[in-house]
């Protein structure tokens, strides 16, 4: 464990990207929730901590990166052996870079970047007043460049998952497990990946696709609840009716009667 914190302030500012502070922290002054008027880009150098942002939290370990957009409140739990570094930055290009990398108001944590920790530490020790702006900006750009590659890979991966789902959701045999097997993922991992990428569980996304298809079929004049269930991917008419009523507050039979003007259906399904 190193003895002293390092905090360097940049006095050479330009309008594009300004790195106002470059900090190496060993005493953890961020244990209490704090508000920052700049964006914050940080990396865990050694040890571990609990990162909290608004009402969300996650464990961070050596090599994990966190990003907090300006105006948000966050904290890092104080623990023994914890060392981390962070840069506060702002400016027009800073906002553009975060948008380019795909960092919005979400919970921004990236795991497994231990190889960047030495670069961060080497840079902060070498920097001084006359070159701090260059060194700190290089750290921000270099780190975000690595994250942008991950974002692109995640985007391509999610696009493939959505494409396969959109092409197969009307098959009643298509499930999270069958999708995971097709693309070579563990089902639990795929579920977590989808939830993080889309902001909703895969099962809910699949259900909603099937319900939208069911509504479309009804509007096209199909009145058999059994046939609608099969064609929309539910397979079982009773299960379809149950889910439909839970979501829309009306049974499929009643909904068909409503939009078609009929009073009774011939297949007896509700």
N, C-alpha and C positions, 0 to 999 in steps of 0.2 A: 504494500500500500504506500503510495507516495504521500508526502507530508502536507504539501500545500496546494491550494487551488491556484489556477491561473485564469485571469480574466483580462482580456485585452480589448481596448476600445479603438475603433477605427476613426481617424480624423480626416481621412481623404475620401470624401463622399462625391458621388456622381448621381445623376438622375435615373440611371437605368437599373442598377442593382446595388444596394448598399448593405454591406454586412456590418452592422453596428457593434456587435459583440461576438467574440470568439472565446469560449469558456471551457476550461477543463475543471471538472468538479469532483472533489473527494469528500467534502463535508456535507454535501447535498442541501443546498439552500432552497431547493424546490420541493421539499417534503410537504410544505403547506401549499394548498391550491393557490396558483398565481395567475394573474392576467398579464398578457404581453401585447403591446401595440404593434410588434413585429411578428413575422412568421418565425417559427422555431424549427430548426432541423437538428436532430441530435442522434448520437450513437452511444450504446453502452460499451465501455472499454473493458470492464471486468466486473464480475459479480452479477447480481440480479436485483430486480426491483419490481414494484407493482406500478404500472402506468395507468393513471386515471384521467379521463377526459369527459367532462360533463357526467353523464350517468353510466358511462361504460368504463371497463377496466380490463387489463390483461397483463400477464407476467412478461417481463422483458429480461433477456439474458445477454451475455457477452456477444457482441456483433449485431444485435438487433437495432434497427433504426426506427425513430419515431418522428413524425412531422405534425406540427400544430399550426394551423392557420391563425393569422393575427385576430385578436379579439376573443379568443377562446380561453377557457380556464382549464388548467391541467396541473397535475402533480406527479412526483416520483417518490414512492415510499422510501424512507431512509432505512438502509440496511448496512450491516457490516460488509466491508470489502467492496462496496459499490464505488465504481469510478465511471464517469461518463463525460462526454463533451457535447457541446451544442453551439450553434451559431444562430444569432438573431439577424434577420435580414428583411429588407423591404425594397420598394421601388417598382416602377412600371414593369421592368423586365422580370422582377421576382414574381409578380402576379401572373405574367404570361408563362413563365417556366412551370409554375405549379399547375396551371391549366393544361399545358402541353403534356406534362407527365400524367395528368389525370387525377390530380390531388384536389378534391373538392372539400366539402365540409365533413367528409366521412372520417371514420376512425382509422388513421393512417399509421400502420405499423408494418414493418418489413423485417422478416426473420432471416438470420443466417448471413450476415455481412461482416463476419469477423476479419476478413482480409482487408477491409477498409479501415479498421481501427488503427493499425500502424501508420497508415497514411495520414489520418487525422492527427495523431499524436506527433508525428514527425513535423507536420506543417505548423502546429501551434508552437512548438519549441523553436522553430527556425524563424517565425515571423517576428517583426518588430515594427515600430511606427511607420517607417518608410515603405514597407512592403506588405503590411497587414491586409490592406484592401485587396492586393493581388492574391495573396495566399488564401485568405478566407473565401474570396469569390471562387477560386479554383476548387476548393473543397466542396462548396455548394454545387457548382456545375458538374464536377466529377461524380459526386454522389447521386445527383438527380439523373445523370446520364445512365448510371447503372440501374436506377429504379425504372427509368423509362423503358428499358429493355424488358424488364419483368412485366410492366404494365402491358406492353405489346404482346408478350407471350400469353398473359392472362386473357387479354381481349380476344386473341385468335382462338384460344382454347374454349372460351365461353361462346364465341360465335359458332364453333363446331358443335358444341353441346346443344345450343338452341336450334341449330339447323336440323340435327338428327331428331330432336324432340318434335319440332314442327312437322317433320316428314312422317312421323310414326305415331303421333298421339291418338289417332283414330283406331289403332290396333289395341284391343283390350289386353293383350299380352305384354304390351310395352309398359315397363315400370322403371323405377329408379335402379333396381338391381339389374335388369336387362340392359339398361343404358350403360351402367358401370362396367358390366362384363364386355360390352361391345367396344368400349374405348380403353379397356384395360385398367380401370381404376377400382379401388376399394369403394364399396357403396357408401360407407360412412364418410369417407373422405370426400367423395363426390357430393354428398348431401351438404357437407360443410362448405365446400368450394362454391356450390351453386347459391347457397344462402348468402354467402359473403359477396358474391359477384352480382347477384340480382336483387338482394334485399328481401327475399321471400323464400320459403322452403320449396324444393322441387315439386313435392307432392301437391302443393297449393297451385303452383304454376301449371302443372299438368291438368289438375282438376278444372282450373279456369279455362284452359284451352278447350277442354271437352265440353264444358258448359256453354261456351260461346258457339261451338259447332252445333250443339243441340238447339240453341235458340235459332241459329241460321236455318237448320232443317225444319223447324216448326214454321218459320216464316215462309219457307218454300212450299208449304202445304202438306207436309208429312204429318199424319195424325196418330200413327201407331206409336205409343210410348216404347214398346218393345223394340221396334225398328230404330227409333231415334237413339235409344240407349246403345244398341249395337253399332250403329253408324258413327256415333260420336266417341266411341272408345270405352264406354262404361261396361258394356257387355250385359250386365245384370240389370233388368228393368226396375226391380225393387230398390236396389242400391242407388241407381240413378235418380229415382223419384225422391228418395230420402235426401240425397245431397242437393238436388234441385230446390226442394222446399226449404231446406236449411238456408240456402244462399238467397233465394228470391222471395221467400215467404209465401209461396203458392205452389201447389202441386203441378207437375207437367200437364196432367189432364185438364186442370182448371185453366192453366195458362193457354193451352191449345184452344179450349172452348172460348176463351176471352178474345183471342186474336182471329179466330175463324168464324165466330158467331154461332157455332154449334152448341147444342145443349148436352150431348152425350156422345161418348166415343165407343167404338165397337169392341176394342180389345180388353176393356175392363180394368186396365192398369190405372193406378192413381198417381 
